[in-house]
């Protein structure tokens, strides 16, 4: 088992949930991935081993700031991807 099988960047989960919240679960995979990449490149990684670790990893103020930062990054990423659509 490799290291990457045992840890995760919790911000990826937050970004995915925020994208689905804003665009719905019917978003196509290409757009989901494009928006996620743009958003994640604006955010710091927060690695955890278990999801419950996130509660202890950050103070309440740090956690709220991260939630706010994810909100902004996803909104900005959606706008960016919408205005820079790939030509088929």
Phi and psi restraints in degrees (value plus and minus 20) as a CYANA .aco file:
   2 UNK   PHI    -107.9   -67.9
   2 UNK   PSI     146.0   186.0
   3 UNK   PHI     -77.3   -37.3
   3 UNK   PSI     -62.6   -22.6
   4 UNK   PHI     -89.7   -49.7
   4 UNK   PSI     -34.9     5.1
   5 UNK   PHI     -98.1   -58.1
   5 UNK   PSI     -35.8     4.2
   6 UNK   PHI    -128.8   -88.8
   6 UNK   PSI     -29.9    10.1
   7 UNK   PHI    -148.7  -108.7
   7 UNK   PSI     139.9   179.9
   8 UNK   PHI    -164.2  -124.2
   8 UNK   PSI     134.4   174.4
   9 UNK   PHI    -107.7   -67.7
   9 UNK   PSI      85.0   125.0
  10 UNK   PHI     -80.9   -40.9
  10 UNK   PSI     -46.6    -6.6
  11 UNK   PHI     -82.1   -42.1
  11 UNK   PSI     -51.6   -11.6
  12 UNK   PHI     -80.1   -40.1
  12 UNK   PSI     -63.0   -23.0
  13 UNK   PHI     -83.6   -43.6
  13 UNK   PSI     -64.1   -24.1
  14 UNK   PHI     -81.9   -41.9
  14 UNK   PSI     -63.4   -23.4
  15 UNK   PHI     -84.4   -44.4
  15 UNK   PSI     -65.9   -25.9
  16 UNK   PHI     -79.9   -39.9
  16 UNK   PSI     -65.3   -25.3
  17 UNK   PHI     -82.3   -42.3
  17 UNK   PSI     -60.6   -20.6
  18 UNK   PHI     -88.0   -48.0
  18 UNK   PSI     -59.1   -19.1
  19 UNK   PHI     -81.3   -41.3
  19 UNK   PSI     -67.7   -27.7
  20 UNK   PHI     -82.2   -42.2
  20 UNK   PSI     -58.1   -18.1
  21 UNK   PHI     -81.3   -41.3
  21 UNK   PSI     -62.0   -22.0
  22 UNK   PHI    -102.4   -62.4
  22 UNK   PSI     -55.8   -15.8
  23 UNK   PHI    -134.2   -94.2
  23 UNK   PSI     -27.6    12.4
  24 UNK   PHI      66.3   106.3
  24 UNK   PSI     142.3   182.3
  25 UNK   PHI     -94.2   -54.2
  25 UNK   PSI     -33.5     6.5
  26 UNK   PHI    -104.3   -64.3
  26 UNK   PSI     -17.8    22.2
  27 UNK   PHI     -75.8   -35.8
  27 UNK   PSI     117.9   157.9
  28 UNK   PHI     -94.4   -54.4
  28 UNK   PSI     133.4   173.4
  29 UNK   PHI     -78.6   -38.6
  29 UNK   PSI     -59.6   -19.6
  30 UNK   PHI     -82.4   -42.4
  30 UNK   PSI     -65.2   -25.2
  31 UNK   PHI     -87.1   -47.1
  31 UNK   PSI     -60.5   -20.5
  32 UNK   PHI     -76.8   -36.8
  32 UNK   PSI     -68.2   -28.2
  33 UNK   PHI     -87.3   -47.3
  33 UNK   PSI     -62.0   -22.0
  34 UNK   PHI     -80.9   -40.9
  34 UNK   PSI     -67.7   -27.7
  35 UNK   PHI     -83.3   -43.3
  35 UNK   PSI     -63.1   -23.1
  36 UNK   PHI     -81.1   -41.1
  36 UNK   PSI     -64.4   -24.4
  37 UNK   PHI     -81.9   -41.9
  37 UNK   PSI     -65.7   -25.7
  38 UNK   PHI     -83.0   -43.0
  38 UNK   PSI     -65.0   -25.0
  39 UNK   PHI     -85.0   -45.0
  39 UNK   PSI     -67.2   -27.2
  40 UNK   PHI     -83.9   -43.9
  40 UNK   PSI     -50.0   -10.0
  41 UNK   PHI     -90.0   -50.0
  41 UNK   PSI     -31.6     8.4
  42 UNK   PHI    -116.7   -76.7
  42 UNK   PSI     -24.9    15.1
  43 UNK   PHI    -141.1  -101.1
  43 UNK   PSI     131.6   171.6
  44 UNK   PHI     -95.9   -55.9
  44 UNK   PSI     129.0   169.0
  45 UNK   PHI     -97.7   -57.7
  45 UNK   PSI     124.1   164.1
  46 UNK   PHI    -151.1  -111.1
  46 UNK   PSI      75.3   115.3
  47 UNK   PHI    -105.1   -65.1
  47 UNK   PSI     116.5   156.5
  48 UNK   PHI    -157.6  -117.6
  48 UNK   PSI     142.2   182.2
  49 UNK   PHI    -115.2   -75.2
  49 UNK   PSI     -62.9   -22.9
  50 UNK   PHI    -148.1  -108.1
  50 UNK   PSI     124.7   164.7
  51 UNK   PHI     -75.8   -35.8
  51 UNK   PSI     -54.0   -14.0
  52 UNK   PHI     -83.5   -43.5
  52 UNK   PSI     -44.7    -4.7
  53 UNK   PHI     -81.1   -41.1
  53 UNK   PSI     -48.3    -8.3
  54 UNK   PHI     -80.3   -40.3
  54 UNK   PSI     -55.0   -15.0
  55 UNK   PHI     -81.0   -41.0
  55 UNK   PSI     -55.6   -15.6
  56 UNK   PHI    -115.3   -75.3
  56 UNK   PSI     -34.2     5.8
  57 UNK   PHI     -91.9   -51.9
  57 UNK   PSI     -56.2   -16.2
  58 UNK   PHI    -145.4  -105.4
  58 UNK   PSI     130.7   170.7
  59 UNK   PHI     -90.4   -50.4
  59 UNK   PSI     143.0   183.0
  60 UNK   PHI     -75.6   -35.6
  60 UNK   PSI     -59.8   -19.8
  61 UNK   PHI     -86.6   -46.6
  61 UNK   PSI     -62.2   -22.2
  62 UNK   PHI     -84.9   -44.9
  62 UNK   PSI     -60.5   -20.5
  63 UNK   PHI     -82.8   -42.8
  63 UNK   PSI     -64.5   -24.5
  64 UNK   PHI     -84.0   -44.0
  64 UNK   PSI     -61.0   -21.0
  65 UNK   PHI     -81.7   -41.7
  65 UNK   PSI     -61.6   -21.6
  66 UNK   PHI     -84.1   -44.1
  66 UNK   PSI     -62.7   -22.7
  67 UNK   PHI     -79.4   -39.4
  67 UNK   PSI     -63.8   -23.8
  68 UNK   PHI     -84.6   -44.6
  68 UNK   PSI     -61.9   -21.9
  69 UNK   PHI     -84.2   -44.2
  69 UNK   PSI     -59.2   -19.2
  70 UNK   PHI     -84.2   -44.2
  70 UNK   PSI     -64.1   -24.1
  71 UNK   PHI     -75.4   -35.4
  71 UNK   PSI     -69.5   -29.5
  72 UNK   PHI     -85.3   -45.3
  72 UNK   PSI     -66.0   -26.0
  73 UNK   PHI     -81.9   -41.9
  73 UNK   PSI     -62.2   -22.2
  74 UNK   PHI     -88.5   -48.5
  74 UNK   PSI     -62.8   -22.8
  75 UNK   PHI     -80.0   -40.0
  75 UNK   PSI     -66.6   -26.6
  76 UNK   PHI     -83.5   -43.5
  76 UNK   PSI     -59.6   -19.6
  77 UNK   PHI     -86.4   -46.4
  77 UNK   PSI     -60.8   -20.8
  78 UNK   PHI     -80.5   -40.5
  78 UNK   PSI     -66.7   -26.7
  79 UNK   PHI     -81.0   -41.0
  79 UNK   PSI     -64.6   -24.6
  80 UNK   PHI     -81.8   -41.8
  80 UNK   PSI     -68.8   -28.8
  81 UNK   PHI     -84.7   -44.7
  81 UNK   PSI     -59.5   -19.5
  82 UNK   PHI     -82.1   -42.1
  82 UNK   PSI     -57.4   -17.4
  83 UNK   PHI    -107.5   -67.5
  83 UNK   PSI     -28.5    11.5
  84 UNK   PHI    -146.5  -106.5
  84 UNK   PSI      25.8    65.8
  85 UNK   PHI     -82.4   -42.4
  85 UNK   PSI     123.6   163.6
  86 UNK   PHI     -92.0   -52.0
  86 UNK   PSI     124.6   164.6
  87 UNK   PHI    -106.8   -66.8
  87 UNK   PSI     107.9   147.9
